[in-house]
Amino acid sequence: MGWFLDKVYKLTRYINVISGASLTFIMLLTVADIILRDLRRPIVGTFEIVALSGAIVIGCGLPFTTWVRGHVNTDFLIMRFSQKTRNIFHLFTRCFGICLFLLIGFELIKYGMDLRRAGEVSPTLTLPFYPIAYGLGVCCFVQSLVLLCDIFKIFGGKYE
């Protein structure tokens, strides 16, 4: 089980690097566009690129953030329960999350196939949308793996 947790952790870190690179790209593109707008030479399609890159930032950042439990938690009620009750609650929410993210992932892959088949592209730069949908679908599958790892940690007594 330890090797599986290690592989999923490395995968989430790799995907998080993609998220960080995309965020850095967004910042540099925005600054360059602002500077060039003052010189009356704006970058065409900046809004489209930032929107697509924002989807990459969110999708690729989600699994690692979940791994390190970087989301906002309000556990003040749950912390009043016994460890066993908390584990049952965590198991239930993780199982629900796995089902949810698997469903979202499959739907994003299907949506990407529809976008590819239809030839949908962005209006200004004519960038295809389907690679983003595929990438977000894969990130949802990785998110499901992270939640599965949480379940393994709960059973192994290493959660929290």
C-alpha positions in Angstrom: 0.0 0.0 0.0 2.9 2.4 0.7 4.2 2.2 -2.9 0.7 3.1 -4.2 0.5 6.1 -1.9 3.9 7.2 -3.0 3.1 6.9 -6.7 -0.1 8.9 -6.3 1.7 11.6 -4.2 4.4 11.9 -7.0 1.6 12.1 -9.6 -0.2 14.9 -7.7 3.1 16.8 -7.3 3.8 16.5 -11.0 0.3 17.8 -11.9 0.7 20.6 -9.4 3.9 21.7 -11.2 1.7 22.0 -14.3 -0.7 24.1 -12.3 2.1 26.4 -11.0 3.6 26.8 -14.5 0.2 27.7 -15.9 -0.4 30.2 -13.1 3.0 31.8 -13.8 2.2 31.9 -17.5 -1.1 33.7 -16.7 0.7 36.3 -14.6 3.4 36.9 -17.2 0.9 37.1 -20.0 -1.3 39.6 -18.1 1.6 41.8 -17.2 2.9 41.8 -20.8 -0.6 42.6 -22.1 -0.9 45.5 -19.7 2.5 46.9 -20.7 1.8 46.4 -24.4 -1.7 48.0 -24.1 0.0 51.2 -22.9 2.1 51.0 -26.1 -1.1 50.4 -28.2 0.0 46.8 -29.0 -2.2 44.5 -26.9 -1.8 40.8 -27.1 -4.7 39.3 -29.2 -6.6 36.6 -27.4 -5.3 37.3 -23.9 -8.7 36.8 -22.4 -9.1 33.4 -24.1 -5.7 32.2 -23.1 -6.1 33.3 -19.5 -9.5 31.6 -19.2 -8.2 28.3 -20.6 -5.1 28.5 -18.4 -7.3 29.2 -15.4 -9.1 26.0 -16.0 -5.7 24.2 -16.0 -4.7 25.9 -12.8 -7.8 24.9 -10.9 -8.0 21.3 -12.3 -4.3 20.5 -11.9 -4.1 22.1 -8.5 -7.0 20.3 -7.0 -5.4 16.8 -6.4 -2.3 18.1 -4.6 -4.3 20.6 -2.5 -6.5 17.7 -1.4 -3.5 15.6 -0.6 -2.0 18.2 1.7 -5.5 19.1 3.0 -5.1 22.7 1.9 -8.8 23.3 1.5 -10.7 25.3 4.1 -12.2 23.0 6.7 -14.7 23.7 9.4 -14.2 20.7 11.6 -15.3 22.3 14.9 -18.4 20.0 15.0 -16.7 16.8 13.8 -13.8 17.2 16.3 -16.3 16.8 19.1 -17.0 13.2 18.0 -14.9 10.1 18.9 -12.1 9.0 16.5 -14.2 6.1 15.3 -17.1 8.4 14.4 -14.8 10.9 12.7 -13.3 8.0 10.6 -16.8 6.9 9.6 -17.6 10.4 8.6 -14.4 10.7 6.6 -14.9 7.4 4.9 -18.4 8.4 3.9 -17.3 11.8 2.5 -14.3 10.3 0.7 -16.5 7.5 -0.9 -19.0 10.2 -2.0 -16.2 12.3 -3.4 -14.7 9.4 -5.3 -18.1 8.7 -7.0 -18.6 12.4 -7.7 -15.1 13.0 -9.3 -15.3 9.7 -11.3 -18.7 10.9 -12.7 -17.3 14.4 -13.4 -14.2 12.9 -15.0 -16.2 10.6 -17.3 -18.5 13.4 -18.3 -15.6 15.7 -19.1 -14.0 13.1 -21.3 -17.4 12.6 -23.1 -17.7 16.4 -23.4 -14.2 16.6 -24.8 -15.1 14.0 -27.4 -18.2 16.0 -28.3 -16.1 19.2 -28.6 -13.6 17.4 -30.8 -16.3 15.9 -33.0 -18.0 19.3 -33.4 -14.7 21.1 -34.0 -15.4 23.7 -31.3 -12.7 26.3 -31.0 -12.2 29.6 -29.2 -13.5 32.6 -31.1 -10.4 34.8 -31.5 -7.4 32.4 -31.6 -9.4 29.3 -32.8 -7.8 27.2 -30.0 -9.5 23.8 -29.7 -11.4 23.3 -26.4 -11.2 19.5 -26.2 -7.7 19.2 -24.9 -8.7 21.2 -21.8 -11.8 19.1 -21.3 -9.7 15.9 -21.5 -7.1 17.3 -19.1 -9.7 18.3 -16.6 -11.2 14.8 -16.9 -7.8 13.2 -16.1 -7.4 15.6 -13.1 -10.8 14.4 -11.8 -9.6 10.8 -12.0 -6.4 11.7 -10.2 -8.6 13.5 -7.6 -10.5 10.2 -7.1 -7.2 8.4 -6.6 -6.2 11.0 -3.9 -9.5 10.4 -2.1 -8.9 6.6 -2.3 -5.5 7.2 -0.7 -7.3 9.0 2.1 -9.4 5.9 2.6 -6.2 3.8 2.8 -4.8 6.3 5.3 -7.9 6.1 7.5 -7.8 2.3 7.6 -4.1 2.4 8.2 -4.5 4.8 11.1 -2.4 7.5 9.4 -5.1 10.0 8.6 -5.1 13.3 10.5 
